[in-house]
Amino acid sequence: MGTAVRRQRAPLTLRSLPGRLREGLDAFAGHSPSRFAILIFTALVLLFTLLFSLPIAAENGKMTPLPDALFTAVSVICVTGLATVNMATHWSDFGDVLVFIGVNIGGIGVLTLASILGMIISRRLGLRAKLMAASDTNPSRLHVGPVNEGQTVRLGEVGNLLATVAVSALAIEAIVALVLFPRMLAVDVPPGEAAWHSLYYAAMAFTNTGFSPNAAGLTPWAEDYVFLSALMFGVMLGAIGFPVIYALARGWRRPRRWSVHVKLTLVTFGLLLVAGAALYILLEFDNPKTFGKDDVLGTIFQAFFLSTMTRSGGFSTINIADLHGSSLLVSDMLMFIGGGSASTAGGIKVTTLAVLFLAAFAEARGNESMEAFGRRIPRDILRLAVSVVLWGATIVAVSSIAILQITKAPFDYVLFDVISAFATCGLSTGLTAELPPEGVYVMALTMFMGRIGTVTLAAALASSVRRQLFTRPEERPIVG
């Protein structure tokens, strides 16, 4: 008879510690990629909170209070753009560099970031890292595993996707900065400051953050259509999502070969952009505090600019508090929807909205399945879309109730800033800057939950996926 030989682990030594640590992290990442990503994201927030608290990070050389340091760290890593301090005057040069680095780290996405870190840990792009990155491009993989469709990017192409993320981010930010630089010189900004601010604005545009490095904000360029168009260009490319950028880079001349995900994203994104601009023109053309003072061309352009920025961009040429209540509600809806999946934008994502409408159309026509562009969309995608909307609405409702109770502020202002935090948009009515410490913590948690994504959060909280080997008797409740 053979004897079983138990494999004994080598004794732990200082030399073997890095290898053991790498093995442990790799095992944890493979067991739960979403939890590992959230752990990395939380660690980054805590690290940047510590850095922002340092006296060297503040212009006055004093320690920044914990609520402000924490809120800034969350807003930077979550690429939100909301602030409780004046971002242009409170931070020193060191603090500004931290903001610049932080938004670029946060902008590449939770799971994609964890994938790259996992790749560094294992020194190769292994299967687990590929699964994590693939989950970022298609969140449904977190629930049902790899799916047999090409709506985003295949598992074998994840290495190319990660390269596309890095290259596209650098290239787009560089192009936007090159356009902004001469426009800054035109308003007598010193060359050195213009070069730094151009890079800063370009990063804030592509990452959909919206911070401004100068106290006047966009006021010097409020009527500079070239400057504002460059910002819109960066925001839209960041908001459509890396899988869409990857697909367009591979074959923009052959739209027939685009996946359903790419087509749904581009069509829905474009429709919302035009619809938002049309509603702003209709609702604000007679408002002298916003668009009423502009000519026809100026009103149309500013309406498209605001429609773009409410998708998650965060820049504004007007005072948001001056908008009519109806326009604030339109902005709430646009911010809640957000941009494309696996993008620097927040919200429930445009494909989620598209799937819900496709389900409604299929139900109205009596069709058993949803279809788009000659393809059938499985029912589990609809369940996922409904879950995302419900969880998002729940987060917004709970946060709004808490902020209302804390501040007693007007409901429309509270709802606007809470949705802006959840959707990592960054536009504000001015409420966020006046929040007490307890309100600051509530908004910081809202930003964090909005950025990591409701799908990722749900997958992280689920202990395991259960396979049910039986079905219960069917009964239909009354709906509607």
DRENBA-656244 format. One line per 3 residues: number of its first residue (from 1); their letters; for each residue x, y, z of C-alpha. Coordinates in Angstrom, 3 decimals. Layout:
! DRENBA-656244
NUM = A = X/Y/Z  ...
! end
This chain:
! DRENBA-656244
1 = MGT = 0.000/0.000/0.000  1.182/3.473/-0.781  1.624/5.989/1.944
4 = AVR = 0.329/9.548/1.638  2.993/12.168/1.928  1.893/15.469/3.367
7 = RQR = 3.566/18.450/1.775  5.158/20.613/4.416  5.484/24.355/3.975
10 = APL = 8.942/25.764/4.197  9.665/27.732/7.364  8.902/31.433/7.117
13 = TLR = 12.033/33.526/6.695  12.695/37.161/5.885  13.705/36.176/2.374
16 = SLP = 10.531/34.168/1.749  8.189/36.820/3.213  7.613/38.757/-0.079
19 = GRL = 6.755/35.515/-1.884  4.340/34.408/0.848  2.709/37.831/0.871
22 = REG = 2.343/37.755/-2.905  0.801/34.275/-2.762  -1.655/35.364/-0.067
25 = LDA = -2.749/38.448/-1.995  -3.077/36.434/-5.192  -5.230/33.829/-3.425
28 = FAG = -7.478/36.511/-1.916  -7.795/38.320/-5.250  -8.733/35.079/-7.015
31 = HSP = -11.299/34.134/-4.361  -13.134/37.483/-4.494  -11.932/39.988/-7.109
34 = SRF = -14.600/42.539/-6.205  -13.725/42.496/-2.497  -10.048/42.767/-3.321
37 = AIL = -10.761/45.759/-5.569  -12.792/47.473/-2.855  -9.997/46.769/-0.372
40 = IFT = -7.488/48.413/-2.699  -9.830/51.352/-3.254  -10.343/51.804/0.496
43 = ALV = -6.602/51.656/1.082  -6.077/54.387/-1.522  -8.681/56.602/0.146
46 = LLF = -7.019/56.162/3.541  -3.571/56.823/2.065  -4.679/60.027/0.343
49 = TLL = -6.546/61.125/3.476  -3.254/60.891/5.356  -1.396/62.765/2.607
52 = FSL = -3.988/65.532/2.407  -3.803/65.894/6.195  -0.085/66.720/6.083
55 = PIA = 0.829/70.381/6.644  2.861/70.369/3.419  -0.336/69.681/1.421
58 = AEN = -2.077/72.881/2.580  -1.212/76.379/1.377  -1.213/77.757/4.935
61 = GKM = 1.173/75.051/6.164  -1.302/73.699/8.731  -2.959/70.305/9.035
64 = TPL = -6.256/70.032/7.173  -9.134/68.885/9.447  -9.996/65.195/9.115
67 = PDA = -13.495/65.701/7.588  -12.076/67.908/4.822  -9.051/65.667/4.189
70 = LFT = -11.202/62.535/4.048  -13.827/64.148/1.815  -11.159/65.436/-0.574
73 = AVS = -9.493/62.025/-0.709  -12.792/60.289/-1.511  -13.732/62.946/-4.075
76 = VIC = -10.324/62.636/-5.755  -10.095/58.842/-5.819  -13.777/58.569/-6.782
79 = VTG = -13.225/61.266/-9.466  -16.283/63.141/-8.228  -15.315/66.816/-8.135
82 = LAT = -17.255/67.885/-5.049  -15.276/69.772/-2.400  -15.675/71.130/1.109
85 = VNM = -12.688/73.470/0.679  -11.659/75.839/-2.088  -9.616/73.523/-4.311
88 = ATH = -7.864/76.446/-6.005  -6.640/78.196/-2.855  -6.580/75.671/-0.007
91 = WSD = -3.989/73.247/-1.366  -0.299/73.879/-1.912  1.627/72.795/-5.006
94 = FGD = 2.192/69.447/-3.312  -1.538/69.163/-2.653  -2.360/70.001/-6.271
97 = VLV = 0.016/67.271/-7.460  -1.722/64.824/-5.131  -5.066/65.771/-6.683
100 = FIG = -3.660/65.310/-10.198  -2.193/61.894/-9.410  -5.272/60.783/-7.465
103 = VNI = -7.811/61.492/-10.194  -5.733/59.626/-12.769  -5.514/56.626/-10.457
106 = GGI = -9.223/56.721/-9.646  -10.271/57.353/-13.222  -9.122/54.008/-14.559
109 = GVL = -11.777/52.158/-12.581  -12.002/50.019/-9.486  -11.559/46.567/-10.953
112 = TLA = -9.168/47.669/-13.689  -6.986/49.261/-11.020  -7.047/46.042/-9.000
115 = SIL = -6.152/44.106/-12.147  -3.090/46.221/-12.784  -2.024/45.932/-9.143
118 = GMI = -2.560/42.205/-9.311  -0.440/42.112/-12.449  2.340/43.950/-10.630
121 = ISR = 2.077/41.561/-7.683  2.218/38.406/-9.796  4.576/39.994/-12.363
124 = RLG = 2.392/38.693/-15.145  -1.150/39.095/-16.430  -2.549/35.804/-15.182
127 = LRA = -6.043/34.343/-15.464  -7.240/35.907/-12.205  -6.120/39.383/-13.258
130 = KLM = -7.828/38.873/-16.624  -11.052/37.822/-14.921  -10.962/40.948/-12.754
133 = AAS = -10.403/43.277/-15.689  -13.052/41.483/-17.725  -15.505/42.016/-14.886
136 = DTN = -14.905/45.756/-15.106  -15.756/45.807/-18.797  -18.820/43.629/-18.265
139 = PSR = -20.211/43.718/-14.697  -22.563/40.803/-15.378  -19.571/38.463/-15.136
142 = LHV = -19.525/39.178/-11.420  -22.906/37.484/-11.082  -23.009/34.771/-13.687
145 = GPV = -19.353/34.269/-14.570  -17.951/34.574/-18.103  -20.779/35.125/-20.565
148 = NEG = -20.851/33.909/-24.129  -21.150/37.207/-25.919  -18.944/39.902/-27.364
151 = QTV = -20.680/42.981/-26.050  -17.518/44.346/-24.448  -14.156/42.661/-24.705
154 = RLG = -13.192/38.988/-24.685  -11.110/37.511/-21.914  -8.090/36.988/-24.168
157 = EVG = -8.132/40.650/-25.165  -7.884/42.044/-21.634  -4.151/42.678/-21.975
160 = NLL = -4.836/44.869/-25.003  -7.663/46.576/-23.123  -5.383/47.510/-20.223
163 = ATV = -2.861/48.910/-22.692  -5.675/50.859/-24.342  -6.681/52.300/-20.966
166 = AVS = -3.196/53.658/-20.314  -2.463/54.842/-23.850  -5.869/56.419/-24.426
169 = ALA = -5.765/58.270/-21.105  -2.323/59.736/-21.808  -3.080/60.535/-25.450
172 = IEA = -6.461/62.178/-24.839  -5.211/64.237/-21.898  -2.201/65.346/-23.959
175 = IVA = -4.395/66.422/-26.894  -6.767/68.359/-24.635  -3.843/70.032/-22.855
178 = LVL = -2.298/71.111/-26.163  -5.576/72.782/-27.171  -6.025/74.490/-23.792
181 = FPR = -2.471/75.851/-23.501  -2.674/78.631/-26.150  -6.180/79.597/-24.974
184 = MLA = -4.733/80.240/-21.521  -1.899/82.294/-22.933  -4.518/84.374/-24.747
187 = VDV = -5.895/85.607/-21.408  -2.410/86.489/-20.098  -1.820/83.420/-17.941
190 = PPG = 1.978/83.042/-17.369  3.481/80.263/-19.563  4.559/78.026/-16.674
193 = EAA = 1.210/78.319/-14.952  -0.594/77.832/-18.265  1.304/74.594/-18.930
196 = WHS = 0.465/73.170/-15.491  -3.163/74.301/-15.571  -3.591/72.847/-19.076
199 = LYY = -2.489/69.422/-17.859  -4.643/69.818/-14.748  -7.798/70.733/-16.692
202 = AAM = -7.139/67.957/-19.229  -6.913/65.356/-16.463  -10.062/66.711/-14.799
205 = AFT = -11.912/66.542/-18.127  -10.949/63.008/-19.141  -11.475/61.605/-15.635
208 = NTG = -14.807/63.464/-15.407  -13.780/65.118/-12.139  -14.308/68.839/-12.720
211 = FSP = -11.890/70.429/-10.241  -10.507/73.833/-11.222  -6.943/74.932/-10.318
214 = NAA = -7.737/78.661/-10.397  -10.046/80.602/-8.105  -12.045/82.094/-10.996
217 = GLT = -12.905/78.670/-12.398  -14.053/78.754/-16.017  -15.055/82.436/-15.851
220 = PWA = -12.106/83.654/-18.027  -13.159/81.196/-20.741  -16.947/81.262/-20.288
223 = EDY = -17.358/82.425/-23.892  -14.275/80.742/-25.356  -15.921/78.009/-27.409
226 = VFL = -12.581/76.410/-28.337  -11.582/76.047/-24.673  -14.991/74.709/-23.659
229 = SAL = -15.148/72.362/-26.660  -11.814/70.839/-25.662  -13.189/70.162/-22.197
232 = MFG = -16.335/68.611/-23.724  -14.160/66.426/-25.968  -12.217/65.104/-22.985
235 = VML = -15.319/64.563/-20.856  -17.221/62.661/-23.555  -14.302/60.367/-24.394
238 = GAI = -13.859/59.598/-20.721  -17.586/59.028/-20.242  -18.289/56.615/-23.105
241 = GFP = -16.131/53.906/-21.534  -12.871/52.151/-22.283  -14.514/49.166/-24.053
244 = VIY = -16.111/51.595/-26.513  -12.814/53.426/-27.050  -11.152/50.045/-27.606
247 = ALA = -13.786/48.997/-30.141  -13.600/52.321/-32.000  -9.807/52.155/-32.082
250 = RGW = -9.954/48.685/-33.637  -12.491/49.466/-36.345  -14.233/52.843/-36.344
253 = RRP = -14.787/52.586/-40.100  -16.802/49.368/-39.752  -19.759/50.157/-37.488
256 = RRW = -21.572/46.984/-38.597  -18.981/44.946/-36.722  -19.442/46.873/-33.468
259 = SVH = -20.873/44.920/-30.571  -24.339/45.550/-29.127  -22.748/47.171/-26.085
262 = VKL = -20.891/49.718/-28.240  -23.978/50.511/-30.310  -26.268/50.833/-27.293
265 = TLV = -23.769/53.074/-25.518  -23.225/55.430/-28.451  -26.898/55.665/-29.440
268 = TFG = -28.209/56.167/-25.898  -25.403/58.566/-25.006  -26.097/60.664/-28.099
271 = LLL = -29.859/60.741/-27.570  -29.470/61.837/-23.946  -26.969/64.520/-24.931
274 = VAG = -29.344/66.045/-27.496  -32.429/65.632/-25.297  -30.692/67.262/-22.336
277 = AAL = -29.549/70.230/-24.414  -33.043/70.680/-25.895  -34.631/70.690/-22.439
280 = YIL = -32.113/73.219/-21.105  -32.835/75.529/-24.056  -36.571/75.197/-23.505
283 = LEF = -36.387/75.751/-19.749  -33.601/78.328/-19.440  -33.750/80.535/-22.531
286 = DNP = -35.574/83.249/-20.567  -33.475/83.001/-17.397  -31.153/86.059/-17.307
289 = KTF = -28.958/84.397/-14.657  -28.098/81.453/-16.909  -28.712/81.432/-20.692
292 = GKD = -31.099/84.360/-21.044  -28.239/86.825/-21.518  -26.722/84.880/-24.465
295 = DVL = -27.562/85.030/-28.158  -29.049/82.048/-29.998  -25.706/80.434/-30.803
298 = GTI = -24.436/81.009/-27.266  -27.583/79.533/-25.718  -27.374/76.406/-27.875
301 = FQA = -23.681/75.901/-27.139  -24.033/76.462/-23.395  -27.006/74.074/-23.305
304 = FFL = -24.912/71.325/-24.935  -22.025/72.126/-22.589  -24.240/71.744/-19.523
307 = STM = -25.865/68.598/-20.938  -22.384/67.112/-21.377  -21.205/68.082/-17.902
310 = TRS = -24.263/66.728/-16.100  -23.373/63.266/-17.417  -20.444/63.318/-14.936
313 = GGF = -18.100/66.061/-16.193  -18.586/68.487/-13.328  -17.522/71.727/-15.066
316 = STI = -19.909/74.664/-15.234  -19.920/78.171/-16.681  -22.960/79.193/-14.637
319 = NIA = -24.005/79.110/-11.005  -25.974/75.859/-10.649  -28.115/77.381/-7.897
322 = DLH = -29.437/79.898/-10.469  -31.103/77.173/-12.556  -34.878/76.884/-12.441
325 = GSS = -36.257/74.031/-10.346  -37.340/72.246/-13.525  -33.792/72.401/-14.886
328 = LLV = -32.416/71.073/-11.607  -34.746/68.092/-11.946  -33.577/67.476/-15.524
331 = SDM = -29.995/67.639/-14.251  -30.851/65.143/-11.508  -32.053/62.646/-14.099
334 = LMF = -29.058/63.127/-16.387  -26.594/62.786/-13.507  -28.323/59.677/-12.162
337 = IGG = -28.021/57.994/-15.567  -24.380/58.994/-15.998  -22.097/57.690/-18.743
340 = GSA = -20.983/54.384/-20.218  -19.939/51.225/-18.416  -16.263/50.865/-17.448
343 = STA = -15.764/54.607/-17.883  -14.602/57.496/-15.746  -18.239/58.591/-15.471
346 = GGI = -20.618/57.543/-12.714  -24.359/56.910/-12.475  -26.326/53.780/-13.270
349 = KVT = -24.856/53.885/-16.826  -26.553/54.465/-20.171  -26.699/50.775/-21.094
352 = TLA = -28.704/50.103/-17.919  -31.286/52.656/-19.059  -31.269/51.218/-22.579
355 = VLF = -31.932/47.694/-21.294  -34.878/48.909/-19.201  -36.432/50.649/-22.209
358 = LAA = -35.829/47.603/-24.417  -37.632/45.480/-21.826  -40.552/47.915/-21.762
361 = FAE = -40.799/47.898/-25.565  -40.637/44.091/-25.664  -43.406/43.867/-23.070
364 = ARG = -45.563/46.383/-24.956  -45.192/44.387/-28.165  -45.789/41.056/-26.467
367 = NES = -42.308/39.733/-27.286  -40.807/37.132/-24.981  -37.251/38.437/-25.295
370 = MEA = -35.460/41.767/-25.649  -33.738/42.474/-28.938  -31.404/45.188/-30.152
373 = FGR = -29.486/45.540/-33.413  -30.389/42.013/-34.476  -29.262/40.411/-31.222
376 = RIP = -31.193/38.904/-28.313  -30.407/40.205/-24.815  -30.761/37.560/-22.068
379 = RDI = -33.133/38.066/-19.145  -30.377/38.016/-16.513  -29.135/41.331/-17.920
382 = LRL = -32.583/42.815/-17.221  -32.487/41.541/-13.626  -29.055/43.071/-13.234
385 = AVS = -30.260/46.403/-14.655  -33.242/46.490/-12.296  -30.946/45.710/-9.353
388 = VVL = -28.577/48.530/-10.281  -31.399/51.075/-10.502  -33.015/49.957/-7.240
391 = WGA = -29.756/49.976/-5.308  -28.827/53.352/-6.767  -32.207/54.839/-5.926
394 = TIV = -31.970/53.415/-2.411  -28.547/54.972/-1.832  -29.770/58.347/-3.094
397 = AVS = -32.955/58.184/-0.982  -31.181/57.230/2.253  -28.454/59.838/1.768
400 = SIA = -30.994/62.543/0.913  -33.027/61.818/4.040  -29.876/61.957/6.176
403 = ILQ = -28.668/65.242/4.657  -32.143/66.782/4.927  -32.284/65.858/8.599
406 = ITK = -28.780/67.201/9.250  -29.012/70.494/7.338  -32.733/71.301/6.987
409 = APF = -31.786/72.659/3.550  -34.215/72.924/0.572  -35.078/69.527/-0.874
412 = DYV = -34.152/70.345/-4.480  -30.655/71.476/-3.440  -30.132/68.406/-1.244
415 = LFD = -31.344/66.003/-3.937  -29.126/67.646/-6.550  -25.934/67.429/-4.481
418 = VIS = -26.660/63.885/-3.280  -27.229/62.623/-6.834  -24.110/64.501/-7.917
421 = AFA = -22.176/62.652/-5.200  -23.675/59.242/-6.040  -23.110/59.728/-9.770
424 = TCG = -19.607/61.177/-9.136  -20.556/64.225/-11.195  -19.185/67.104/-9.104
427 = LST = -21.717/69.823/-9.866  -23.091/71.507/-6.756  -25.640/74.090/-5.692
430 = GLT = -23.193/75.216/-2.999  -24.692/72.963/-0.330  -21.739/70.558/-0.063
433 = AEL = -19.238/73.272/0.870  -21.448/74.306/3.816  -22.071/70.844/5.289
436 = PPE = -21.269/70.148/8.956  -18.849/67.256/9.697  -21.602/64.631/9.994
439 = GVY = -23.012/65.708/6.628  -19.530/65.555/5.113  -19.170/61.921/6.184
442 = VMA = -22.578/61.014/4.714  -21.682/62.593/1.371  -18.253/60.923/1.370
445 = LTM = -19.890/57.518/1.863  -22.353/58.309/-0.923  -19.495/59.141/-3.302
448 = FMG = -17.642/55.970/-2.373  -20.662/53.715/-2.890  -21.495/55.447/-6.159
451 = RIG = -17.998/55.050/-7.532  -17.333/51.431/-6.655  -20.600/50.605/-8.352
454 = TVT = -23.740/48.978/-7.108  -22.959/45.781/-9.013  -19.478/45.498/-7.511
457 = LAA = -20.815/46.277/-4.055  -23.531/43.646/-4.305  -21.055/41.051/-5.553
460 = ALA = -18.629/41.901/-2.749  -21.300/41.520/-0.069  -22.557/38.226/-1.429
463 = SSV = -20.744/35.392/0.313  -21.148/32.988/-2.587  -23.282/32.228/-5.593
466 = RRQ = -25.777/29.476/-4.752  -26.851/26.973/-7.356  -30.466/26.010/-6.774
469 = LFT = -31.180/22.415/-7.776  -34.957/22.691/-7.596  -37.738/25.024/-8.722
472 = RPE = -40.743/26.083/-6.674  -44.365/26.214/-7.927  -45.058/29.301/-10.018
475 = ERP = -47.600/31.949/-9.032  -48.090/35.371/-10.599  -48.658/38.414/-8.350
478 = IVG = -50.589/41.416/-9.689  -48.217/44.099/-10.989  -49.220/47.618/-12.012
! end
